[in-house]
Amino acid sequence: MALPASPLYLGLDFGTGGARACLIDAHGAVVWQGRADYLRPEEQAPADWLAALRRVLEMLPGPLRGRIAAVAVDGTSATVLLTDAVSRPLGPALLYKDDRAAASLAQLEAAFRSAHPAAALPHYLSATSGLAKFHWLMRQPKAAGAARSCHQADWITARLSGRAGVSDYHNALKTGYDARAQAWPEWIARLPHAALLPTVVMPGMDLGPISADAARRFDLPAACRVRAGTTDSIAAFLAAGAREPGEGVTSLGTTLALKLLSRRRVEAVEYGVYSHWFGPLWLAGGASNAGGGVLRRFFSDAQLQALSRRIDPDTPSGLDYYPLPAPGERFPVNDPAHLPRLAPRPPDDALFLQGLLEGLARIEAAGYARLTLLGATPPTRILSAGGGAANEAYTRIRARLLKLPVVPAAHAEASYGCALLARDGTAAFRL
């Protein structure tokens, strides 16, 4: 008699360029991965997300489909949209980096001050926050038929579960939700149209079985459970494997993003620092404008690899660079006029690259120092994700300047972290 097939768990990551899927077994082994790019990544509409979801799921081998026991979705933080009562989008979404809601800030700040005259402005009062975008959207002509405000991951999850109007702690953070109090702050609850804000639950919470419509549309098993989702950055953190206070994850992509598991919650709007709920701990983070994008201005991938082999990472270059792509920095210093420092350039390109890598490593070290100064648990070990994690010379330079162990992340894809969330549910945060 044949044994029943073991269950599989599906993670769906909706990033800046497309949808990625990862299927794992009960032991965390990757069984299958797929990707489908958006057709219009700079002008995403919710229909584009569904089209990418459909394409990536069509790649799933048939024998694996019937074994999917649960699914979870992550999306880009502070990507929001309005829908009607049956979850039809009322226009395109406002993407994570959209800042047209700057005009709403004065009204929101005035509402906050009326309730908290002497308090510092919270981190979510920025032009790109979910709250500012929601406030701006509600003042547009199409808002007349709005029944709900939702984040990207909320809307996609609702298309799978059939349960609209639900968000999670992580996606709701930049819309102002207080995970510690497990409630919308009173001043937000008094805003016009606050009734459109979602009910917020713990990431990974079981939302029930997949809807019959979604099971038919995406050819998924009717018994598949749907979990409440998270943001793409939190999913990537889950994938990296950090579990102890003091463990940090540095994402070495176009920009430099730091996240540190802390016993204390830290917030500093002046540095763009805020903390996500992470079970018994908090996940403090900040992001610099510096990063690998600067390196791309000077070197191709092949040049980066060849020049890196010529670097002696244990001998300082003597160069003092601050490799910004343009004037302005937000973390670990907050100075909109902060100038890039990329000179003098030596004739040896390997030495120039080493100076740039050292500059990035110093920014990273200053970032963790800033988080510690604000009250976060001091870092003890750094896990590396993103393209820069594969550069051995850069890793050794970082270890020298950070004075900490620097190791590769267990897994690099946010879709893998989301698959863990599908498998473990809320237990993913029981550290």
Phi and psi in degrees as a GROMACS rama.xvg file:
@    title "Ramachandran Plot"
@    xaxis  label "Phi"
@    yaxis  label "Psi"
@TYPE xy
-73.1885  139.905  ALA-2
-75.0079  147.833  LEU-3
-64.0202  145.64  PRO-4
-65.0881  141.543  ALA-5
-72.0268  150.645  SER-6
-72.8511  153.103  PRO-7
-124.544  159.66  LEU-8
-131.935  130.162  TYR-9
-108.369  125.18  LEU-10
-109.275  131.792  GLY-11
-119.816  118.493  LEU-12
-109.945  119.775  ASP-13
-106.02  96.2986  PHE-14
-95.7884  -157.685  GLY-15
-74.3987  -25.0868  THR-16
-115.378  -13.1225  GLY-17
172.202  -171.2  GLY-18
-105.062  133.332  ALA-19
-118.473  142.773  ARG-20
-125.309  143.392  ALA-21
-138.465  131.069  CYS-22
-115.41  125.115  LEU-23
-123.665  161.366  ILE-24
-95.3079  -175.507  ASP-25
-64.4123  -20.0366  ALA-26
-94.1346  -0.984148  HIS-27
90.3646  4.45344  GLY-28
-75.4614  138.386  ALA-29
-75.3388  124.481  VAL-30
-98.1149  -34.8884  VAL-31
-162.346  147.937  TRP-32
-138.67  149.036  GLN-33
-151.397  164.159  GLY-34
-148.174  141.847  ARG-35
-137.539  120.649  ALA-36
-77.7664  151.558  ASP-37
-69.0628  147.558  TYR-38
-74.4073  -29.5772  LEU-39
-133.173  75.1369  ARG-40
-61.1456  -26.8364  PRO-41
-87.5071  -11.813  GLU-42
-133.808  58.7015  GLU-43
-69.8396  134.816  GLN-44
-115.759  154.499  ALA-45
-52.7443  -32.2112  PRO-46
-62.1784  -30.6898  ALA-47
-67.0519  -37.3251  ASP-48
-64.2347  -44.9793  TRP-49
-65.3113  -37.842  LEU-50
-64.5799  -41.9644  ALA-51
-66.262  -39.3138  ALA-52
-61.1422  -45.4911  LEU-53
-62.6837  -42.6894  ARG-54
-65.9498  -41.6781  ARG-55
-71.0809  -34.4775  VAL-56
-73.0974  -26.8178  LEU-57
-65.3561  -22.2251  GLU-58
-77.8895  -15.6709  MET-59
-64.1913  124.841  LEU-60
-58.6632  135.888  PRO-61
-52.2408  -45.3343  GLY-62
-61.6503  -19.7583  PRO-63
-86.9182  -24.0507  LEU-64
-57.7878  -48.9022  ARG-65
-67.8757  -8.89968  GLY-66
-97.6535  -1.04054  ARG-67
-73.4482  118.1  ILE-68
-94.6783  -27.2309  ALA-69
-158.949  155.542  ALA-70
-138.256  146.961  VAL-71
-140.099  151.752  ALA-72
-125.056  136.527  VAL-73
-117.965  156.768  ASP-74
-142.255  171.838  GLY-75
-70.044  137.597  THR-76
-64.0676  136.108  SER-77
65.9326  24.7745  ALA-78
-92.0553  117.974  THR-79
-131.766  161.921  VAL-80
-156.07  163.259  LEU-81
-105.772  146.498  LEU-82
-132.52  164.764  THR-83
-86.9096  -169.483  ASP-84
-66.8687  -21.2336  ALA-85
-109.816  26.8229  VAL-86
69.3895  19.2614  SER-87
-79.3673  127.849  ARG-88
-62.6885  139.588  PRO-89
-100.675  69.7495  LEU-90
101.975  178.999  GLY-91
-70.1107  164.473  PRO-92
-79.6914  155.132  ALA-93
-92.447  117.883  LEU-94
-74.7569  166.077  LEU-95
-51.8565  -34.7494  TYR-96
-98.2643  0.28198  LYS-97
-67.5454  126.553  ASP-98
-115.987  18.8475  ASP-99
-68.0227  -13.7498  ARG-100
-78.9832  6.33308  ALA-101
-54.38  -32.0421  ALA-102
-65.4853  -19.1503  ALA-103
-85.931  -13.2389  SER-104
-63.3915  -41.9143  LEU-105
-58.9464  -41.8198  ALA-106
-67.164  -41.6259  GLN-107
-66.8448  -41.7078  LEU-108
-63.5232  -38.2289  GLU-109
-64.6985  -39.839  ALA-110
-65.6173  -39.6768  ALA-111
-65.3658  -44.1135  PHE-112
-64.9282  -31.252  ARG-113
-65.7956  -26.9876  SER-114
-95.1857  -29.3512  ALA-115
-137.261  76.5522  HIS-116
-57.7516  -36.3699  PRO-117
-104.617  -0.855559  ALA-118
-82.052  153.152  ALA-119
-70.1497  145.288  ALA-120
-63.0174  137.739  LEU-121
-73.7259  161.513  PRO-122
-62.1815  -26.2621  HIS-123
-84.2241  2.89099  TYR-124
-91.7493  76.2851  LEU-125
-139.557  163.097  SER-126
-64.4696  -25.5117  ALA-127
-100.706  5.87585  THR-128
-74.0386  157.504  SER-129
-62.1692  -36.9359  GLY-130
-65.1693  -45.5181  LEU-131
-63.2213  -40.0699  ALA-132
-66.5596  -41.2062  LYS-133
-60.6258  -45.4376  PHE-134
-60.5985  -41.3835  HIS-135
-68.1677  -45.0489  TRP-136
-59.6273  -37.0001  LEU-137
-68.8143  -9.19805  MET-138
-103.501  10.5014  ARG-139
-96.7953  153.856  GLN-140
-54.551  -38.2146  PRO-141
-71.0647  -10.0628  LYS-142
-70.6458  -10.3051  ALA-143
-58.814  -31.6512  ALA-144
-98.2929  12.7234  GLY-145
-71.3151  137.251  ALA-146
-118.785  -22.5706  ALA-147
-148.408  148.764  ARG-148
-109.014  134.429  SER-149
-145.798  159.816  CYS-150
-90.7219  164.491  HIS-151
-52.365  -51.9071  GLN-152
-64.3801  -34.4429  ALA-153
-60.2124  -47.1998  ASP-154
-67.0183  -42.0098  TRP-155
-67.9082  -41.6252  ILE-156
-60.3441  -41.1726  THR-157
-64.0834  -33.0083  ALA-158
-66.8835  -24.5901  ARG-159
-88.0111  -40.0994  LEU-160
-90.1099  -23.5779  SER-161
76.0692  8.01736  GLY-162
-112.92  95.8703  ARG-163
-86.0596  164.594  ALA-164
80.9246  21.8245  GLY-165
-124.582  133.659  VAL-166
-126.539  -172.571  SER-167
-129.709  163.551  ASP-168
-52.2156  -39.761  TYR-169
-74.5699  -47.7724  HIS-170
-67.226  -31.6365  ASN-171
-80.2006  -9.50982  ALA-172
-57.894  -48.939  LEU-173
-78.4132  -1.61443  LYS-174
-97.2227  0.450479  THR-175
105.295  0.966078  GLY-176
-65.4635  138.554  TYR-177
-100.497  102.307  ASP-178
-67.5925  -29.3178  ALA-179
-67.1179  -45.1513  ARG-180
-83.5136  -11.7492  ALA-181
53.0613  50.2355  GLN-182
-162.563  157.384  ALA-183
-72.0041  135.109  TRP-184
-54.6708  148.397  PRO-185
-56.9464  -39.4537  GLU-186
-68.1688  -31.2687  TRP-187
-72.0987  -38.9983  ILE-188
-64.0171  -18.8047  ALA-189
-92.8716  -5.82227  ARG-190
-66.5298  150.55  LEU-191
-57.6639  140.009  PRO-192
70.3899  14.811  HIS-193
-61.8468  -22.4287  ALA-194
-63.7538  -16.8278  ALA-195
-81.2061  -12.3612  LEU-196
-67.2527  149.138  LEU-197
-75.7395  157.992  PRO-198
-70.5966  135.837  THR-199
-112.359  131.353  VAL-200
-126.216  171.533  VAL-201
-68.5262  135.703  MET-202
-54.3043  137.582  PRO-203
88.955  -5.85248  GLY-204
-62.0815  140.455  MET-205
-72.3927  123.496  ASP-206
-101.787  5.11011  LEU-207
105.052  -177.105  GLY-208
-74.3787  159.16  PRO-209
-58.2587  145.536  ILE-210
-68.072  154.355  SER-211
-60.9126  -37.388  ALA-212
-64.9355  -45.2502  ASP-213
-67.1694  -37.3776  ALA-214
-60.4632  -41.7341  ALA-215
-70.1607  -46.0682  ARG-216
-63.7335  -40.8488  ARG-217
-106.509  5.28829  PHE-218
55.5357  51.7811  ASP-219
-113.802  154.186  LEU-220
-66.3931  142.919  PRO-221
-63.5516  -23.5751  ALA-222
-85.2074  -4.1229  ALA-223
-62.405  129.313  CYS-224
-89.0052  150.132  ARG-225
-112.533  128.551  VAL-226
-102.388  149.791  ARG-227
-62.5433  143.803  ALA-228
-94.1956  -153.793  GLY-229
-158.948  -172.898  THR-230
-92.3907  164.556  THR-231
-64.2887  -36.0488  ASP-232
-70.5946  -36.384  SER-233
-70.1855  -39.2378  ILE-234
-60.3125  -40.4691  ALA-235
-64.7417  -36.0321  ALA-236
-66.3845  -42.9887  PHE-237
-58.6049  -41.5877  LEU-238
-64.2999  -33.7242  ALA-239
-65.3073  -31.4782  ALA-240
99.3912  8.16734  GLY-241
-70.5799  132.762  ALA-242
-136.12  -14.9964  ARG-243
-110.398  148.536  GLU-244
-55.2783  134.833  PRO-245
95.8171  -9.93817  GLY-246
-85.2365  130.747  GLU-247
-119.04  158.135  GLY-248
-125.819  122.462  VAL-249
-104.439  123.628  THR-250
-94.2866  114.951  SER-251
-101.621  72.6114  LEU-252
-112.076  -144.88  GLY-253
-57.8589  -39.438  THR-254
-118.354  172.119  THR-255
-107.317  112.185  LEU-256
-116.942  134.703  ALA-257
-119.397  138.691  LEU-258
-137.368  135.981  LYS-259
-134.605  124.361  LEU-260
-70.5488  124.02  LEU-261
-132.752  146.145  SER-262
-74.047  -21.5593  ARG-263
-113.044  145.196  ARG-264
-81.9696  128.844  ARG-265
-124.132  140.975  VAL-266
-138.272  135.991  GLU-267
-154.873  93.8591  ALA-268
-60.2869  -29.8319  VAL-269
-69.1308  -15.8286  GLU-270
-116.098  6.36555  TYR-271
67.1002  25.9513  GLY-272
-97.0213  132.009  VAL-273
-149.657  168.317  TYR-274
-124.574  131.906  SER-275
-88.402  146.728  HIS-276
-63.9514  136.68  TRP-277
-145.111  64.8031  PHE-278
66.6164  -126.302  GLY-279
-77.002  -6.38808  PRO-280
-117.854  179.508  LEU-281
-124.931  149.362  TRP-282
-110.917  98.1973  LEU-283
-86.0772  142.539  ALA-284
-156.192  163.104  GLY-285
-157.46  163.937  GLY-286
-139.384  131.082  ALA-287
-88.9722  157.11  SER-288
-78.368  -15.1361  ASN-289
-76.7528  163.181  ALA-290
159.019  -164.337  GLY-291
-65.1547  -17.8785  GLY-292
-59.295  -31.6951  GLY-293
-68.2379  -40.967  VAL-294
-60.7171  -35.4792  LEU-295
-65.8033  -21.4489  ARG-296
-69.4423  -23.0304  ARG-297
-113.885  -28.6523  PHE-298
-137.428  146.703  PHE-299
-82.6822  171.501  SER-300
-58.6434  -43.7416  ASP-301
-64.0502  -40.3533  ALA-302
-66.3587  -39.8485  GLN-303
-60.4324  -42.3789  LEU-304
-66.9129  -46.3323  GLN-305
-66.5047  -44.7359  ALA-306
-68.6649  -34.9844  LEU-307
-62.0071  -31.8998  SER-308
-68.7514  -18.6631  ARG-309
-92.7118  -4.21905  ARG-310
-83.0395  136.676  ILE-311
-97.0743  98.0637  ASP-312
-68.4092  -15.0579  PRO-313
-89.718  -6.89069  ASP-314
-112.891  113.962  THR-315
-57.8447  146.226  PRO-316
-76.7151  -23.4628  SER-317
83.8749  -0.258751  GLY-318
-93.1648  148.293  LEU-319
-125.189  80.0211  ASP-320
-100.419  152.873  TYR-321
-127.258  92.6248  TYR-322
-80.7804  76.8581  PRO-323
-91.0566  148.819  LEU-324
-76.3461  -21.0407  PRO-325
-162.927  166.355  ALA-326
-58.1442  141.991  PRO-327
115.414  128.494  GLY-328
-138.564  149.264  GLU-329
-119.23  -25.4319  ARG-330
-162.035  135.582  PHE-331
-81.9902  -5.8951  PRO-332
-113.718  151.926  VAL-333
-114.86  99.2154  ASN-334
-150.086  103.418  ASP-335
-63.5137  -14.2451  PRO-336
-104.379  7.12259  ALA-337
-60.6876  124.461  HIS-338
-91.2191  143.765  LEU-339
-61.85  149.045  PRO-340
-128.33  103.019  ARG-341
-129.606  17.1401  LEU-342
-132.782  156.234  ALA-343
-77.7581  151.809  PRO-344
-98.4763  120.147  ARG-345
-73.0695  159.89  PRO-346
-67.033  -24.6144  PRO-347
-84.9555  114.436  ASP-348
-63.9394  -32.4636  ASP-349
-64.568  -40.0615  ALA-350
-67.7054  -38.736  LEU-351
-61.8729  -45.7297  PHE-352
-61.5616  -42.2204  LEU-353
-59.4705  -41.2051  GLN-354
-62.1331  -40.3358  GLY-355
-64.6089  -43.7935  LEU-356
-64.6917  -39.1577  LEU-357
-64.5765  -39.0869  GLU-358
-60.4583  -44.3219  GLY-359
-63.6282  -40.0342  LEU-360
-65.4659  -37.015  ALA-361
-66.6863  -37.1951  ARG-362
-64.1989  -42.7626  ILE-363
-60.1678  -46.3847  GLU-364
-62.2949  -40.9772  ALA-365
-66.3844  -32.5149  ALA-366
-65.1106  -47.1582  GLY-367
-66.1136  -34.6793  TYR-368
-64.0322  -38.5773  ALA-369
-64.089  -44.8717  ARG-370
-60.6649  -40.6195  LEU-371
-64.9896  -43.9342  THR-372
-60.5039  -32.7945  LEU-373
-77.6748  -8.26033  LEU-374
117.424  1.73653  GLY-375
-72.8073  157.807  ALA-376
-59.3204  129.714  THR-377
-59.43  143.176  PRO-378
-69.8166  144.18  PRO-379
-119.23  -23.779  THR-380
-158.927  141.619  ARG-381
-117.068  126.59  ILE-382
-99.7639  140.508  LEU-383
-110.664  130.513  SER-384
-127.274  164.801  ALA-385
93.8921  174.754  GLY-386
-60.1804  -35.9712  GLY-387
-69.4457  -14.6134  GLY-388
-66.0764  -21.7118  ALA-389
-85.0661  -5.51145  ALA-390
-88.8912  107.692  ASN-391
-63.6574  -40.5044  GLU-392
-63.3228  -43.6269  ALA-393
-62.1487  -41.8763  TYR-394
-59.8428  -42.7061  THR-395
-70.7014  -35.8447  ARG-396
-62.702  -43.8918  ILE-397
-63.3317  -43.7639  ARG-398
-60.9728  -38.4069  ALA-399
-65.5212  -44.4059  ARG-400
-82.6565  -30.7982  LEU-401
-78.0165  -24.5401  LEU-402
58.1148  41.2402  LYS-403
-143.635  156.318  LEU-404
-64.4929  135.248  PRO-405
-124.073  118.553  VAL-406
-131.606  157.816  VAL-407
-67.1479  148.309  PRO-408
-63.5286  149.568  ALA-409
-59.549  -42.3485  ALA-410
-142.552  146.937  HIS-411
-99.2396  -19.4409  ALA-412
-91.5539  133.486  GLU-413
-60.529  -32.9741  ALA-414
-61.8975  -30.2043  SER-415
-68.3444  -43.9095  TYR-416
-60.4261  -36.9798  GLY-417
-69.2238  -33.5691  CYS-418
-65.0569  -37.7686  ALA-419
-61.9943  -39.6739  LEU-420
-64.0292  -39.2923  LEU-421
-63.4189  -39.8431  ALA-422
-71.2251  -47.3925  ARG-423
-95.0886  -18.6831  ASP-424
61.5939  -142.799  GLY-425
-65.635  -18.811  THR-426
-65.5823  -13.8715  ALA-427
-60.4789  -20.6157  ALA-428
-109.798  9.81067  PHE-429
-89.7873  83.9345  ARG-430
